[in-house]
Amino acid sequence: QLLAEIDGVERLDNVIIIGASNREDMIDPAILRPGRLDAKIQIGRPDAGGAVDIFGKYLTADLPLDEAELAAHDGDREATARALIGTVVEAMYADRPENRFLRVTYASGRQRMFDYADFASGAMIQNVVDRAKRAAIKQLIAGGAKGLSTRLLLEALDLEFAENESLPNTSDPDEWMRVSGRKGERVTHIARVRADRGHGGHAVDDGAEAEPVDPAGAGPAAGGGPRHRPIEAVPTDGEYL
């Protein structure tokens, strides 16, 4: 039915159809053939420049800002907001051990290291700002300084990264990578790279120990630390139902 409707639109003037999906691999090829949705525009994950623009949508000069941060920029709220954004983006995309996230092994045996920033998104950036706002409110209620500060933003970034550490625990690493927007060569193994993250935006690298994720869904692979209880088969008939 969708294809028939698209074909009908071709006879109209000044009408453009735009389709959007975050799973290109699941789109019916018939929709993408010439004459239908044949112009493909890929919007990737934000780089550092894109992250600055996105942060600018959520971390604006009209928000309560820390007095010390404002004083450092002669009371210029716009300059203060830009400085806060620049600091958190620099920390987010820095090439440092504590930003390592995953070691991915492909079917060819090739390995690649991914940082947290490789999986950055607008939603993640919004979460970082929202976390910092909540922390600023709690700080004010507790009698502390008012407003967003570099420390609160970097702590929020650390917490956001820490929450994402559990996401790759999947029985199908190849499927997880495709869902995350990393298509290409088939993935056979994912290992989380673990580094202790400190407070105040600082992190202490403990050797970037890798915790392999067992593709069979039984937790870390042998020799890679404590194993989790394997997922048990769930009956689909019989007395259990």
Secondary structure, 3 states (H helix, E strand, C coil): CHHHHHHHHCCCCCCCCCCCCCCHHHCCHHHHCCCCCCCCCCCCCCCHHHHHHHHHHHCCCCCCECHHHHHHCCCCHHHHHHHHHHHHHHHHHCCCHHHEEEEEEECCCCEEEEEHHHHCCHHHHHHHHHHHHHHHHHHHHCCCCCCECHHHHHHHHHHHHHHHCCCCCCCCHHHHHHHCCCCCCCEEEEEEEECCECCCCCECCCCCEEEEECCCCCCCCCCCCCCCCCCCCCCCCCCCC
